[in-house]
Structures are given as C-alpha cells and as structure tokens.
Amino acid sequence: MSERRDAGRPTFPRGMEIATGWAWRLLLLGVATYALLWVLNFFSAITVPIAVALLLTALTSGLVDRLQGWRVPRSVGTLAVVLGFLAVVTGLVLVVGTQVSRQFDDLRRRVVDGIADLQDWLQTGPLRLTDAQLQRYIDTAQEKIAQADGVLFTTAGEVGVTVSHFVAGLFVVLFATIFFLYDGKRIWAWIVLLFPRSSRDRVHSSGETAWHSLTAFVRATIVVALVDAIGIALAASLLNVPLALAIGVLVFLGAFVPIIGAFTSGLVAVGIALVAQGPWTALFMLIAVLAVQQIESHVLQPFVMGRIVSVHPLGVILAIVAGITVGGVVGALVAVPIAACLNGVVRHLATDEGERFASDGLPADEQHPPVEPAPEQA
C-alpha cells in the first residue's frame, strides 16, 4: 500500500529538493535574525549600555585579576580599577576642554579670515564671480538657514531627550561594569544553567572562547588606537595645527571602529588645518593621516589585530557596514567585536575541544560527572 501511495506522489528533481530545503531553513534563519535585531533595537536603552559595559570589562578585567593575584580582595580591586578608569577619562576631558577653551577664540578668528579669503578667491580666482552673484549665493544660504529655524527647535528637543538617555545609559554602564568585574563568573555560571544539561559543556566552552576573543580584540584595538592617536596628534602638533590634543583624543576614540574610524576622524584634523593654516598645511596633514593609516593597515592590523582576532579585512568591512545599517554609530562600534566573538566560537565548535564544562561557581546539586563509556561486551 505504501508503494502504491508513493507512486501517486509527484517527484521533483534532487537539486530542487536540496534547494527548497536550504531555502526554508535560510528563510527561518533570516526571520529569527530580524526578530532578534528588532528586540535588541527595541530595548536599546539596556542592550547598548550592556554592550559597552562588556567592552570595558574585557579591557579592565585583567587588572582586577592581577590585583586579586596580589591578595587584594576582588571588591577592593574592582572599585580601584573603576575609579582609576573614571579618573583617566575625567582627566582627558578636562585637558581637552582646557585646550579647546584656550584656542577656540583664535580658531574662530581664523575661520572668519578663511571665509574672507574664500570670498576673495571666488571673485579673483578662476570662477570670477561678481559681487551680485556672490551676494545671491549668500542670500540663498541665509534663506535656507532661516527656513530651518522651526526644525532647530524640534532638533533641540530631540537632543535633550538623547542627552537624558545618554546620562541614564552611563549609569547603567557604570553599574554593569562593576558587577561584571566583581561577579562575572557567577553571572555566566547562572546563564549556563539556563541551557539543557547535555549542552552546558559546549555553551560554557563557547562562552569562554568568545570572551577570550573579545578580550584580545579590545586589547589589540587599544594598541592600534594609541598608535593612530599619537601619530596624528604628533603630526598636528609639528604642523602647528590648533587643538592637536583634542584631535588625538578624537582619533583614539574613532579607532575603535577599525579601518575607517581613525581615517574619518583624521579628516577632522585635515579640516582644522585647512581652516587654521591654509591648503598647504592641510595637504601635509592629509599626508600624515594617510601615512599613519598605511602603518595601521600594513603593520598593526596584520601583526597585532590579525594574529589575535583572525578576522579577514573583508569581514571587518562587511561587519562595519552591517553595524552602521542596523545600529548607526553604536552598531559600528560593536559590530567587529561581535564578528570576532562569532569567528572564535565557530572555530571552536568546529573542533573537538572544550567538551567538558568546568563548573566553577555552580551549586553542588547542578554539577554533574562526565558520562563513563559503556564497557565493551565480549
């Protein structure tokens, strides 16, 4: 009877069956990924600070472990590291703010002079604009600015809401970082317990692999960012470009988005050099930015980032583009760390390592012995 029923069923080519099997699986995977991204974006007030806190924890956890190895209580070491980090950030903000306040008036005067020089060049240069044409362009620009007055009030309100969310997010980052540093192992042990007993070994070993990849990425990024910031800030200082220290801090922060971050922030230095010192200084500043980028691309990325993280540059670019599309600047910041963690986990799961879950921090009734192989029968 079964053969008779099968004879009446339509038959499809083997290639079509394989293609449809892949198609519905990929469709379900895409729907699940979209749903996950939607949930993360909906709860961005929580997910974004937690992601930043994980990055900070990966950066500073080694210091806490080192202090604990020196017989310093972990609570005291955590508090000392967090306070030290806040002191460093506050010091940088104060130094940059002092430099900006001192040089802002001079930079504003140079901007005014630069605009006057631009007007003279438009009239006497190759374009040969008349006073009437130039005035018409200026009037058009003023009309556009006047039409945007209504939008400015709306934008100001949106900025106020964004600032309030930013301040709230800072507190979440601070408290999450403290608890991750102090009690991160027990938090991870609790998460592992949410999975079925048979899969806890793999979940735990995959989490450890992802954490090692994230820690290595953050530390390698710090090295790359410091080299970029020091190189570009030193070039700006030698060329007598204003706000050299502020430029260095901006480049350092931008370098956390690999490949494009430092270059984009370096263009700000080129723009300041153009306004403050003229086109020749801006050209030399651009050459310095490109030289630093060449050092990063051909020395730092292959030998520091490449060996530690092992993510292909094409994968880095695609991850950044996807991160910008999904989450804007924050998405670009966390895209490459996520790609590095996924790459490490995939490599780990493709091997036979990490089968046994080291149940440190788990309750005694949740620990389980390894399964003994059955004895061979004669």
ZAMARGU-4260 file (C-alpha; in steps of 0.2 Angstrom, whole numbers, plus 5000, padded with zeros to 4 digits):
<rodrens>
0) 5000/5000/5000 | 5014/5012/5004 | 5022/5009/4987 | 5006/5012/4979 | 5004/5029/4988
5) 5021/5034/4984 | 5019/5030/4966 | 5005/5043/4965 | 5015/5057/4973 | 5024/5069/4961
10) 5043/5068/4960 | 5055/5083/4960 | 5072/5084/4954 | 5085/5081/4968 | 5093/5098/4965
15) 5076/5106/4968 | 5073/5096/4984 | 5090/5102/4991 | 5087/5120/4985 | 5070/5121/4994
20) 5077/5113/5009 | 5090/5126/5010 | 5078/5140/5006 | 5065/5137/5020 | 5079/5135/5033
25) 5088/5151/5027 | 5071/5160/5027 | 5068/5154/5045 | 5086/5159/5050 | 5083/5177/5042
30) 5066/5179/5051 | 5074/5174/5068 | 5089/5186/5065 | 5077/5200/5060 | 5067/5197/5076
35) 5082/5196/5087 | 5089/5213/5080 | 5072/5221/5082 | 5071/5215/5100 | 5089/5222/5103
40) 5085/5238/5095 | 5068/5240/5105 | 5077/5238/5121 | 5092/5248/5115 | 5092/5258/5132
45) 5098/5242/5140 | 5107/5232/5127 | 5118/5246/5121 | 5125/5250/5139 | 5127/5232/5142
50) 5137/5230/5126 | 5148/5245/5131 | 5150/5238/5149 | 5156/5221/5142 | 5169/5230/5131
55) 5175/5240/5147 | 5175/5224/5157 | 5185/5215/5143 | 5198/5230/5144 | 5200/5231/5163
60) 5196/5213/5169 | 5215/5208/5168 | 5219/5222/5180 | 5206/5216/5193 | 5213/5198/5191
65) 5231/5204/5193 | 5226/5214/5209 | 5217/5198/5216 | 5233/5188/5212 | 5242/5200/5224
70) 5230/5196/5238 | 5219/5211/5236 | 5200/5207/5239 | 5191/5207/5222 | 5178/5220/5228
75) 5193/5232/5233 | 5202/5229/5216 | 5186/5231/5206 | 5182/5248/5215 | 5200/5254/5212
80) 5200/5249/5194 | 5184/5258/5190 | 5189/5273/5200 | 5205/5274/5191 | 5197/5272/5174
85) 5185/5286/5178 | 5199/5297/5184 | 5208/5294/5167 | 5193/5299/5157 | 5189/5314/5168
90) 5207/5320/5166 | 5207/5318/5147 | 5190/5328/5146 | 5197/5342/5157 | 5213/5343/5147
95) 5204/5343/5130 | 5191/5355/5137 | 5205/5367/5143 | 5214/5366/5126 | 5198/5370/5117
100) 5193/5384/5128 | 5210/5392/5126 | 5211/5390/5107 | 5193/5392/5102 | 5194/5411/5100
105) 5209/5410/5089 | 5202/5396/5079 | 5186/5407/5077 | 5196/5422/5071 | 5205/5411/5058
110) 5188/5404/5052 | 5182/5422/5049 | 5198/5426/5040 | 5197/5410/5030 | 5179/5414/5024
115) 5186/5431/5019 | 5200/5423/5009 | 5187/5411/5001 | 5177/5426/4996 | 5192/5435/4988
120) 5197/5419/4979 | 5179/5416/4972 | 5180/5434/4965 | 5198/5434/4959 | 5201/5416/4955
125) 5196/5405/4940 | 5177/5407/4944 | 5177/5426/4943 | 5161/5428/4952 | 5154/5445/4953
130) 5148/5454/4969 | 5130/5451/4963 | 5132/5433/4961 | 5141/5431/4977 | 5128/5440/4986
135) 5114/5430/4978 | 5123/5414/4985 | 5125/5421/5002 | 5106/5427/5002 | 5101/5409/4997
140) 5111/5402/5011 | 5103/5414/5023 | 5086/5409/5017 | 5089/5391/5020 | 5096/5394/5037
145) 5080/5404/5041 | 5069/5391/5035 | 5077/5378/5046 | 5073/5388/5062 | 5057/5378/5065
150) 5067/5362/5063 | 5080/5368/5076 | 5068/5369/5090 | 5062/5351/5086 | 5080/5345/5085
155) 5084/5354/5101 | 5070/5344/5110 | 5076/5328/5102 | 5094/5332/5108 | 5088/5335/5126
160) 5079/5318/5126 | 5095/5310/5119 | 5106/5318/5132 | 5094/5311/5146 | 5095/5294/5138
165) 5114/5296/5137 | 5116/5300/5156 | 5105/5286/5161 | 5115/5274/5150 | 5131/5280/5158
170) 5124/5274/5175 | 5119/5258/5168 | 5137/5256/5160 | 5145/5260/5177 | 5135/5248/5187
175) 5135/5234/5175 | 5154/5236/5173 | 5156/5235/5192 | 5146/5219/5193 | 5154/5211/5178
180) 5171/5214/5185 | 5166/5208/5203 | 5154/5194/5200 | 5156/5190/5181 | 5160/5171/5183
185) 5144/5168/5194 | 5133/5178/5182 | 5140/5167/5167 | 5138/5151/5178 | 5119/5156/5180
190) 5117/5159/5162 | 5124/5142/5158 | 5112/5134/5170 | 5098/5140/5159 | 5103/5128/5145
195) 5099/5110/5145 | 5112/5099/5154 | 5118/5090/5139 | 5123/5106/5130 | 5131/5115/5145
200) 5149/5109/5141 | 5148/5117/5124 | 5139/5133/5129 | 5152/5136/5143 | 5167/5132/5132
205) 5160/5143/5118 | 5157/5157/5130 | 5175/5156/5136 | 5181/5156/5118 | 5170/5171/5114
210) 5177/5180/5130 | 5195/5177/5125 | 5192/5183/5108 | 5183/5199/5114 | 5197/5202/5127
215) 5210/5200/5114 | 5201/5212/5102 | 5199/5226/5114 | 5217/5225/5120 | 5223/5225/5102
220) 5212/5239/5097 | 5219/5249/5112 | 5237/5247/5104 | 5231/5252/5087 | 5221/5267/5093
225) 5236/5273/5103 | 5247/5272/5088 | 5235/5281/5077 | 5231/5294/5090 | 5249/5298/5094
230) 5255/5298/5076 | 5241/5310/5070 | 5242/5321/5086 | 5261/5322/5084 | 5259/5327/5066
235) 5246/5340/5070 | 5257/5347/5084 | 5273/5348/5072 | 5262/5357/5059 | 5256/5369/5072
240) 5238/5364/5069 | 5226/5370/5084 | 5218/5358/5095 | 5231/5344/5092 | 5227/5335/5109
245) 5209/5336/5105 | 5212/5329/5088 | 5222/5314/5096 | 5208/5310/5108 | 5196/5310/5094
250) 5207/5299/5083 | 5209/5287/5098 | 5190/5286/5100 | 5187/5284/5082 | 5200/5270/5080
255) 5188/5258/5090 | 5179/5257/5073 | 5193/5248/5063 | 5200/5253/5046 | 5188/5268/5044
260) 5186/5276/5061 | 5204/5283/5063 | 5204/5289/5045 | 5187/5298/5046 | 5192/5306/5062
265) 5209/5311/5055 | 5199/5320/5041 | 5194/5332/5055 | 5212/5336/5058 | 5214/5340/5039
270) 5199/5351/5040 | 5205/5361/5055 | 5222/5363/5047 | 5214/5369/5031 | 5204/5382/5041
275) 5218/5387/5053 | 5234/5386/5042 | 5229/5385/5024 | 5229/5372/5010 | 5247/5368/5011
280) 5247/5363/5029 | 5231/5354/5026 | 5239/5344/5012 | 5254/5339/5024 | 5241/5335/5037
285) 5232/5323/5025 | 5249/5315/5020 | 5252/5312/5039 | 5235/5304/5041 | 5237/5293/5026
290) 5255/5288/5032 | 5248/5283/5049 | 5234/5273/5040 | 5247/5264/5030 | 5256/5259/5046
295) 5240/5253/5053 | 5235/5243/5038 | 5252/5235/5034 | 5259/5233/5051 | 5247/5234/5065
300) 5232/5226/5058 | 5241/5210/5051 | 5253/5208/5065 | 5243/5214/5080 | 5224/5213/5076
305) 5226/5199/5063 | 5235/5187/5073 | 5225/5189/5089 | 5207/5191/5081 | 5210/5182/5064
310) 5196/5191/5056 | 5198/5195/5037 | 5198/5213/5032 | 5183/5210/5021 | 5174/5203/5035
315) 5178/5218/5046 | 5172/5230/5032 | 5155/5220/5030 | 5153/5219/5049 | 5155/5238/5050
320) 5143/5241/5036 | 5130/5230/5044 | 5133/5238/5061 | 5130/5255/5054 | 5114/5249/5044
325) 5107/5241/5060 | 5113/5252/5074 | 5122/5268/5067 | 5137/5273/5076 | 5134/5261/5091
330) 5132/5247/5078 | 5148/5251/5070 | 5157/5251/5087 | 5151/5234/5092 | 5150/5225/5075
335) 5168/5220/5074 | 5169/5213/5092 | 5153/5203/5088 | 5161/5197/5072 | 5177/5192/5082
340) 5167/5183/5095 | 5157/5173/5082 | 5173/5169/5072 | 5181/5162/5088 | 5165/5152/5093
345) 5163/5145/5075 | 5181/5140/5075 | 5180/5132/5092 | 5164/5122/5088 | 5172/5115/5073
350) 5185/5106/5083 | 5183/5093/5097 | 5190/5104/5111 | 5180/5111/5126 | 5169/5096/5128
355) 5168/5097/5147 | 5160/5111/5157 | 5171/5117/5171 | 5158/5120/5184 | 5166/5133/5195
360) 5154/5144/5204 | 5139/5132/5201 | 5129/5124/5215 | 5134/5107/5220 | 5117/5099/5215
365) 5119/5106/5197 | 5137/5099/5195 | 5137/5083/5185 | 5151/5070/5182 | 5156/5065/5165
370) 5147/5051/5157 | 5158/5035/5158 | 5159/5025/5142 | 5149/5008/5142 | 5160/4993/5145
375) 5163/4983/5129 | 5154/4966/5128 | 5163/4950/5125
</rodrens>
